[in-house]
Amino acid sequence: MKTSTDASDEKIEPTPFGKVMGIVMNREQLHIVSQALMNVGASNVEAFDGTLGMNAMSGEQHAVAQCFLGDMEAKTVQRFQAAINCGKIIFAVAVEPEQADAIAEAAKAQGATEVVHFGTWVITNY
């Protein structure tokens, strides 16, 4: 499991597109959700919390601002930012489109909320 506090030499432009994201209450729930996601084929579950998580979400917000599809994506990222401000954790995992439903359902089964798949052309709320 990778978290926003991990150091990395690789600079990846933050974007929510191609990811399933959601909210968990704490590190214990994050661990449970991450295990469930890995059991259905996910890898490299990211976690965003605290100041570093908020900074990462700001990058996500900038990425969706470049999208001309509507404001749903921006509102979702704003909800994620509000959750971080309340001490919750955002998880994100890159998925292939055909994996999104299974990944989202696995996360929800473990109590994750606000689960969303940011597809290329469609955002799906679960």
MDAnalysis code that builds the backbone (N, CA, C; Angstrom):
import MDAnalysis as mda
import numpy as np

u = mda.Universe.empty(378, n_residues=126, atom_resindex=np.repeat(np.arange(126), 3), trajectory=True)
u.add_TopologyAttr("name", ["N", "CA", "C"] * 126)
u.add_TopologyAttr("resid", np.arange(1, 127))
u.add_TopologyAttr("resname", ["MET", "LYS", "THR", "SER", "THR", "ASP", "ALA", "SER", "ASP", "GLU", "LYS", "ILE", "GLU", "PRO", "THR", "PRO", "PHE", "GLY", "LYS", "VAL", "MET", "GLY", "ILE", "VAL", "MET", "ASN", "ARG", "GLU", "GLN", "LEU", "HIS", "ILE", "VAL", "SER", "GLN", "ALA", "LEU", "MET", "ASN", "VAL", "GLY", "ALA", "SER", "ASN", "VAL", "GLU", "ALA", "PHE", "ASP", "GLY", "THR", "LEU", "GLY", "MET", "ASN", "ALA", "MET", "SER", "GLY", "GLU", "GLN", "HIS", "ALA", "VAL", "ALA", "GLN", "CYS", "PHE", "LEU", "GLY", "ASP", "MET", "GLU", "ALA", "LYS", "THR", "VAL", "GLN", "ARG", "PHE", "GLN", "ALA", "ALA", "ILE", "ASN", "CYS", "GLY", "LYS", "ILE", "ILE", "PHE", "ALA", "VAL", "ALA", "VAL", "GLU", "PRO", "GLU", "GLN", "ALA", "ASP", "ALA", "ILE", "ALA", "GLU", "ALA", "ALA", "LYS", "ALA", "GLN", "GLY", "ALA", "THR", "GLU", "VAL", "VAL", "HIS", "PHE", "GLY", "THR", "TRP", "VAL", "ILE", "THR", "ASN", "TYR"])
u.atoms.positions = np.array([
    [0.846, -1.172, 0.000],
    [0.000, 0.000, 0.000],
    [0.889, 1.232, 0.000],
    [0.646, 2.122, -0.907],
    [1.403, 3.367, -0.996],
    [0.561, 4.479, -0.400],
    [1.196, 5.350, 0.342],
    [0.468, 6.484, 0.905],
    [1.067, 7.773, 0.396],
    [0.340, 8.845, 0.590],
    [0.818, 10.145, 0.133],
    [2.058, 10.593, 0.903],
    [2.364, 9.938, 1.995],
    [3.536, 10.317, 2.775],
    [4.791, 9.581, 2.311],
    [4.638, 8.621, 1.377],
    [5.795, 7.905, 0.849],
    [6.628, 8.831, -0.024],
    [7.945, 8.732, 0.098],
    [8.838, 9.509, -0.763],
    [9.037, 8.739, -2.058],
    [9.108, 9.476, -3.150],
    [9.310, 8.841, -4.443],
    [10.077, 9.779, -5.351],
    [10.980, 9.214, -6.142],
    [11.704, 10.002, -7.121],
    [10.859, 10.263, -8.352],
    [9.846, 9.431, -8.563],
    [9.000, 9.541, -9.737],
    [7.941, 10.617, -9.521],
    [7.842, 11.555, -10.465],
    [6.834, 12.603, -10.396],
    [5.691, 12.229, -11.325],
    [4.535, 11.967, -10.772],
    [3.356, 11.626, -11.550],
    [2.383, 12.780, -11.428],
    [1.888, 13.250, -12.560],
    [0.891, 14.317, -12.544],
    [-0.364, 13.787, -11.870],
    [-0.815, 14.439, -10.799],
    [-2.000, 13.928, -10.106],
    [-3.238, 14.059, -10.980],
    [-3.981, 12.995, -11.066],
    [-5.240, 12.998, -11.779],
    [-6.111, 11.889, -11.211],
    [-7.397, 12.145, -11.068],
    [-8.280, 11.091, -10.581],
    [-8.727, 10.147, -11.691],
    [-8.531, 10.532, -12.945],
    [-9.067, 9.748, -14.048],
    [-8.394, 8.389, -14.157],
    [-9.221, 7.364, -14.343],
    [-8.738, 5.998, -14.389],
    [-8.624, 5.363, -13.015],
    [-9.185, 6.031, -11.993],
    [-9.080, 5.521, -10.626],
    [-10.453, 5.322, -9.995],
    [-10.501, 4.380, -9.076],
    [-11.618, 4.273, -8.131],
    [-11.117, 4.909, -6.850],
    [-11.919, 5.826, -6.303],
    [-11.543, 6.540, -5.083],
    [-12.706, 6.489, -4.103],
    [-12.386, 6.655, -2.834],
    [-13.425, 6.677, -1.808],
    [-12.863, 7.139, -0.479],
    [-13.730, 7.142, 0.513],
    [-13.388, 7.644, 1.842],
    [-13.459, 6.513, 2.863],
    [-12.451, 6.457, 3.734],
    [-12.466, 5.561, 4.891],
    [-12.243, 6.396, 6.147],
    [-12.635, 5.862, 7.280],
    [-12.612, 6.616, 8.535],
    [-11.227, 6.727, 9.168],
    [-10.414, 5.649, 9.032],
    [-9.134, 5.630, 9.749],
    [-8.177, 4.631, 9.096],
    [-6.965, 4.524, 9.644],
    [-5.939, 3.625, 9.094],
    [-6.357, 2.156, 9.186],
    [-7.050, 1.799, 10.239],
    [-7.501, 0.408, 10.378],
    [-8.450, 0.050, 9.232],
    [-9.423, 0.913, 8.963],
    [-10.347, 0.645, 7.872],
    [-9.622, 0.699, 6.526],
    [-8.654, 1.594, 6.380],
    [-7.876, 1.665, 5.148],
    [-7.181, 0.337, 4.886],
    [-6.601, -0.243, 5.930],
    [-5.925, -1.532, 5.782],
    [-6.910, -2.621, 5.338],
    [-8.078, -2.650, 5.943],
    [-9.101, -3.652, 5.601],
    [-9.560, -3.469, 4.153],
    [-9.831, -2.221, 3.763],
    [-10.267, -1.939, 2.391],
    [-9.152, -2.298, 1.411],
    [-7.916, -1.938, 1.723],
    [-6.790, -2.244, 0.835],
    [-6.648, -3.739, 0.607],
    [-6.789, -4.520, 1.666],
    [-6.717, -5.977, 1.532],
    [-7.827, -6.499, 0.627],
    [-9.040, -5.976, 0.820],
    [-10.174, -6.395, -0.017],
    [-9.932, -6.035, -1.482],
    [-9.367, -4.858, -1.716],
    [-9.094, -4.431, -3.091],
    [-8.031, -5.305, -3.739],
    [-7.005, -5.634, -2.984],
    [-5.964, -6.510, -3.512],
    [-6.503, -7.900, -3.815],
    [-7.475, -8.355, -3.014],
    [-8.076, -9.667, -3.233],
    [-8.861, -9.735, -4.539],
    [-9.297, -8.587, -5.064],
    [-10.026, -8.577, -6.338],
    [-9.175, -8.012, -7.473],
    [-7.857, -7.958, -7.279],
    [-6.958, -7.626, -8.370],
    [-6.375, -6.236, -8.386],
    [-6.660, -5.414, -7.401],
    [-6.075, -4.071, -7.363],
    [-4.645, -4.152, -6.845],
    [-3.864, -3.177, -7.237],
    [-2.514, -3.063, -6.691],
    [-2.222, -1.589, -6.477],
    [-1.257, -1.308, -5.652],
    [-0.819, 0.062, -5.398],
    [-1.969, 0.969, -4.948],
    [-2.563, 0.639, -3.826],
    [-3.606, 1.470, -3.244],
    [-2.933, 2.692, -2.621],
    [-3.350, 3.872, -3.043],
    [-2.810, 5.121, -2.514],
    [-3.715, 5.612, -1.392],
    [-3.138, 6.325, -0.447],
    [-3.911, 6.920, 0.645],
    [-3.540, 8.391, 0.760],
    [-4.558, 9.222, 0.969],
    [-4.361, 10.657, 1.082],
    [-4.988, 11.139, 2.381],
    [-4.154, 11.717, 3.249],
    [-4.674, 12.292, 4.481],
    [-3.738, 13.398, 4.943],
    [-4.174, 14.159, 5.904],
    [-3.362, 15.230, 6.460],
    [-2.993, 16.285, 5.428],
    [-1.950, 17.032, 5.737],
    [-1.517, 18.134, 4.873],
    [-1.061, 17.628, 3.515],
    [-0.273, 16.551, 3.493],
    [0.194, 16.018, 2.214],
    [-0.975, 15.510, 1.378],
    [-1.935, 14.891, 2.022],
    [-3.121, 14.423, 1.310],
    [-3.922, 15.572, 0.739],
    [-4.036, 16.647, 1.507],
    [-4.765, 17.820, 1.023],
    [-4.045, 18.428, -0.177],
    [-2.726, 18.480, -0.125],
    [-1.962, 18.989, -1.259],
    [-2.177, 18.122, -2.502],
    [-2.204, 16.811, -2.310],
    [-2.439, 15.909, -3.432],
    [-3.838, 16.110, -4.001],
    [-4.819, 16.296, -3.130],
    [-6.183, 16.536, -3.602],
    [-6.285, 17.856, -4.357],
    [-5.457, 18.821, -3.997],
    [-5.434, 20.083, -4.747],
    [-4.962, 19.825, -6.175],
    [-4.006, 18.930, -6.330],
    [-3.554, 18.539, -7.665],
    [-4.652, 17.839, -8.437],
    [-5.405, 16.999, -7.747],
    [-6.533, 16.309, -8.384],
    [-7.575, 17.341, -8.828],
    [-7.816, 18.334, -7.978],
    [-8.793, 19.361, -8.311],
    [-8.340, 20.142, -9.546],
    [-7.045, 20.422, -9.636],
    [-6.518, 21.114, -10.808],
    [-6.726, 20.259, -12.054],
    [-6.512, 18.949, -11.944],
    [-6.676, 18.051, -13.086],
    [-8.116, 18.042, -13.585],
    [-9.085, 18.006, -12.662],
    [-10.484, 17.975, -13.107],
    [-10.932, 19.334, -13.612],
    [-10.263, 20.400, -13.203],
    [-10.606, 21.730, -13.707],
    [-10.312, 21.828, -15.199],
    [-9.402, 20.987, -15.689],
    [-9.071, 20.982, -17.112],
    [-10.081, 20.195, -17.938],
    [-11.038, 19.559, -17.276],
    [-12.027, 18.709, -17.931],
    [-13.232, 19.550, -18.345],
    [-13.716, 19.304, -19.534],
    [-14.846, 20.069, -20.048],
    [-16.153, 19.287, -19.962],
    [-16.190, 18.222, -19.206],
    [-17.367, 17.359, -19.175],
    [-18.427, 17.831, -18.194],
    [-18.121, 18.694, -17.271],
    [-19.085, 19.145, -16.280],
    [-18.404, 19.396, -14.963],
    [-19.224, 19.655, -13.931],
    [-18.631, 19.986, -12.635],
    [-18.744, 18.860, -11.615],
    [-19.263, 17.710, -12.015],
    [-19.405, 16.576, -11.099],
    [-18.054, 16.162, -10.514],
    [-17.040, 16.121, -11.357],
    [-15.722, 15.709, -10.898],
    [-15.188, 16.681, -9.849],
    [-15.324, 17.981, -10.104],
    [-14.827, 18.991, -9.162],
    [-15.555, 18.905, -7.830],
    [-16.860, 18.705, -7.864],
    [-17.634, 18.586, -6.621],
    [-17.207, 17.353, -5.830],
    [-16.918, 16.271, -6.529],
    [-16.476, 15.048, -5.850],
    [-15.125, 15.282, -5.177],
    [-14.200, 15.903, -5.880],
    [-12.885, 16.188, -5.290],
    [-13.043, 17.127, -4.093],
    [-13.949, 18.084, -4.174],
    [-14.194, 18.975, -3.035],
    [-14.713, 18.194, -1.829],
    [-15.579, 17.204, -2.062],
    [-16.050, 16.355, -0.949],
    [-14.891, 15.575, -0.343],
    [-13.982, 15.108, -1.174],
    [-12.805, 14.399, -0.678],
    [-11.939, 15.334, 0.161],
    [-11.766, 16.568, -0.284],
    [-10.990, 17.535, 0.488],
    [-11.649, 17.797, 1.843],
    [-12.960, 17.928, 1.862],
    [-13.684, 18.146, 3.117],
    [-13.503, 16.959, 4.054],
    [-13.495, 15.756, 3.515],
    [-13.291, 14.560, 4.336],
    [-11.905, 14.577, 4.977],
    [-10.890, 14.946, 4.191],
    [-9.535, 15.030, 4.749],
    [-9.499, 16.062, 5.871],
    [-10.167, 17.186, 5.670],
    [-10.217, 18.221, 6.712],
    [-10.855, 17.709, 7.993],
    [-11.733, 16.716, 7.875],
    [-12.398, 16.128, 9.048],
    [-11.611, 14.949, 9.625],
    [-10.404, 14.701, 9.104],
    [-9.565, 13.640, 9.647],
    [-9.749, 12.283, 8.997],
    [-10.530, 12.208, 7.931],
    [-10.724, 10.932, 7.235],
    [-9.628, 10.735, 6.201],
    [-9.623, 9.574, 5.577],
    [-8.594, 9.204, 4.613],
    [-9.255, 8.897, 3.275],
    [-8.641, 9.366, 2.200],
    [-9.092, 9.054, 0.854],
    [-8.199, 7.949, 0.316],
    [-8.808, 6.936, -0.303],
    [-8.019, 5.919, -0.983],
    [-8.248, 6.068, -2.482],
    [-7.259, 5.666, -3.243],
    [-7.355, 5.703, -4.700],
    [-6.592, 4.516, -5.258],
    [-7.153, 3.918, -6.291],
    [-6.471, 2.809, -6.949],
    [-6.747, 2.905, -8.449],
    [-5.671, 2.855, -9.231],
    [-5.805, 2.870, -10.681],
    [-6.405, 1.538, -11.122],
    [-7.378, 1.620, -12.024],
    [-8.071, 0.417, -12.490],
    [-8.257, 0.457, -14.000],
    [-8.384, -0.705, -14.568],
    [-8.852, -0.828, -15.942],
    [-10.376, -0.697, -15.876],
    [-10.995, -0.154, -16.905],
    [-12.454, 0.062, -16.848],
    [-13.257, -1.183, -16.461],
    [-12.836, -2.339, -16.936],
    [-13.585, -3.565, -16.635],
    [-13.431, -4.007, -15.172],
    [-12.477, -3.459, -14.449],
    [-12.278, -3.780, -13.031],
    [-13.075, -2.873, -12.102],
    [-13.523, -1.738, -12.579],
    [-14.061, -0.683, -11.720],
    [-15.201, -1.161, -10.829],
    [-16.173, -1.868, -11.393],
    [-17.323, -2.304, -10.594],
    [-16.898, -3.222, -9.456],
    [-16.050, -4.201, -9.739],
    [-15.614, -5.151, -8.708],
    [-14.803, -4.448, -7.626],
    [-13.936, -3.530, -8.029],
    [-13.115, -2.789, -7.065],
    [-14.012, -1.929, -6.178],
    [-14.939, -1.222, -6.797],
    [-15.837, -0.345, -6.034],
    [-16.697, -1.143, -5.066],
    [-17.236, -2.252, -5.522],
    [-18.080, -3.067, -4.646],
    [-17.281, -3.666, -3.491],
    [-16.039, -4.063, -3.736],
    [-15.189, -4.597, -2.661],
    [-14.934, -3.526, -1.607],
    [-14.688, -2.297, -2.042],
    [-14.454, -1.199, -1.098],
    [-15.710, -0.913, -0.286],
    [-16.838, -0.841, -0.961],
    [-18.100, -0.566, -0.257],
    [-18.443, -1.667, 0.733],
    [-18.139, -2.910, 0.383],
    [-18.432, -4.032, 1.278],
    [-17.664, -3.915, 2.587],
    [-16.551, -3.175, 2.570],
    [-15.749, -2.975, 3.783],
    [-16.038, -1.631, 4.444],
    [-17.105, -0.952, 4.016],
    [-17.538, 0.265, 4.686],
    [-17.042, 1.568, 4.088],
    [-16.339, 1.518, 2.960],
    [-15.900, 2.762, 2.314],
    [-17.125, 3.531, 1.827],
    [-17.035, 4.854, 1.864],
    [-18.133, 5.705, 1.406],
    [-17.657, 6.591, 0.259],
    [-18.623, 7.253, -0.386],
    [-18.318, 8.181, -1.493],
    [-17.426, 7.514, -2.535],
    [-17.687, 6.247, -2.827],
    [-16.871, 5.503, -3.777],
    [-17.254, 5.928, -5.198],
    [-16.227, 6.300, -5.965],
    [-16.427, 6.856, -7.295],
    [-15.374, 6.284, -8.249],
    [-15.807, 6.007, -9.474],
    [-14.852, 5.663, -10.524],
    [-14.784, 6.834, -11.492],
    [-13.591, 7.404, -11.619],
    [-13.361, 8.479, -12.575],
    [-12.929, 7.843, -13.889],
    [-13.917, 7.522, -14.728],
    [-13.606, 6.941, -16.034],
    [-13.134, 8.014, -16.997],
    [-12.747, 7.584, -18.175],
    [-12.266, 8.534, -19.182],
    [-13.357, 9.505, -19.590],
    [-14.552, 9.011, -19.805],
    [-15.645, 9.871, -20.252],
    [-16.807, 9.932, -19.284],
    [-16.836, 9.032, -18.296],
    [-17.972, 8.950, -17.383],
    [-17.465, 8.810, -15.948],
    [-18.113, 9.521, -15.040],
    [-17.836, 9.313, -13.620],
    [-19.004, 8.509, -13.059],
    [-18.674, 7.443, -12.333],
    [-19.702, 6.555, -11.788],
    [-19.627, 6.593, -10.266],
    [-20.753, 6.923, -9.642],
    [-20.867, 6.875, -8.183],
    [-21.438, 5.530, -7.785],
    [-20.875, 4.936, -6.741],
    [-21.355, 3.627, -6.282],
    [-22.038, 3.770, -4.941],
])
